[in-house]
Amino acid sequence: MRVALTFDAEHPSRSQCPSGAAGELVASLASAGVRATFFIQGRWATAYPLLARSVAATGHLIGSHSHFHAPLPNLTDRGLSDDLEKAETAVWHITGVDPRPWFRCPFGDGANDPRVVGALAERGYRHVPWSVAASDWEDERTAQSVEDDTVDQTLAFGDGAIVLLHTWPAPTVAALPGILKRLRLAGAQFVTVGELFGSRNRG
Ligand SMILES: [Zn+2]
C-alpha cells in the first residue's frame, strides 16, 4: 500500500502554530527514513530560507503552493500568472529545485476552475489533490484526533492515498510519529507524489 504524505508549507493562519514546527516535522521524517512531498508557499520560503532549503536537502519532493496563498479563482489572469511566477522564482532560487510540475492550489480552490487549471498548465503545473485530510488546520483539532483520522482515512482509502497535512499546526507535529508508526505497521510504503505519478521534478 503506497501512501504519499504531503505537507503544505505556508504562513500559518491559526493559533496552534509554535515556531519550530516545520523543523520538527522534517526531523521526524528524517528519523523515520520517510520521504514526503512539500508544497512550498513562495512567501514562506522567502521568510524561512534555511528551513525551505533543509526540506529540499533532506530529499523531499518540492512543489509550489503559490506565492501569496490567495484563493486563485479570485485573481485576474495577470494576477494569476504573476503569483505563479513569483512563487516559482522564490522556491527555485531558495531551495535550488524547480517546483514544476507539482502544485497545490491554496485551499484546493480552483482545482476545477478551467481558467485556473489552464493558467497552471500553461506554466507547466498540475494541481495535486488529496484523498485524506484530518483537518489539521482547524483550531479545535488535537494530536490524537489528527493521528486517528489520518490513519483511519488512509487505511480506508488504501493504495495510492495522498494525505494532506500542514507544516505549522502543533497537533500535526505531535501526531506525525504515531501516524508513521501505525501506517508502517499496517503495511504502508511511503512515497512522494512523483513516485506515485511516475515523474520527478524537472530541475
Ligand atoms: Zn495552504
Boltz pocket constraint, residues with backbone or C-beta under 6 A from the ligand:
constraints:
  - pocket:
      binder: B
      contacts: [[A, 8], [A, 10], [A, 65], [A, 69], [A, 105], [A, 106], [A, 107]]
      max_distance: 6.0
